[in-house]
Amino acid sequence: MIDKEAIKEHIRGILIALGENPDREGLQETPDRVARMYEEVFEGIQYSNHEIAEMFGKCFSLQNPEYHDPVVVRDISVFSYCEHHMALMYNMHINVAYVPEGKVIGLSKIARICDMASKRLQIQERLGADIAEILMEATGSENVGVVISATHSCMTARGIRNSSAQTITHTFKGTFRNDVNLQRLVML
């Protein structure tokens, strides 16, 4: 469970360490606001990949069990926070594809899986692997592809300050590893 009281105490301490007065009008409620925001944006920390697969794994049997064409959901928008600087990863778009094995998952569940997995202190490479793992468990398919494109504020707002840099990662499981045609379906 996220400890909002501890977060409030530490945010107040950070404000003091920055040379701010946490009791001034604009900052009095900031520790509480940040604690509530952290509870929301880091909700995924509370759940394992297995628990997320159970939460959003509602699947439907295929009328035609011989159907094995890929299902692709593109441009799922999420954001996350880099575990190295706690900096925002934004303009994040995720493409997900899988080959059904007798059942399909609800399309909104794919977006929900991406959203919940991103609500953790994360690196983009692990986020792709987590989404693939969750989707594999939920659908029973070993054939999954995840492509993520994002901008990282740890590169745009600090350090090199390169505002146009984009990071693209690929996670290919099962037949996606070697099938270029399947990979093309999920590419950005």
Secondary structure by P-SEA (a helix, b strand, c coil): cccaaaaaaaaaaaaaaaccccccccccaaaaaaaaaaaaccccccccaaaaaaaccbbbbbcccccccbbbbccccbbbbbcccccccccbbbbbbbbbccccccaaaaaaaaaaaacccccaaaaaaaaaaaaaaaacccbbbbbbbbbbccccccccccccbbbbbbbbcccccccaaaaaaacc
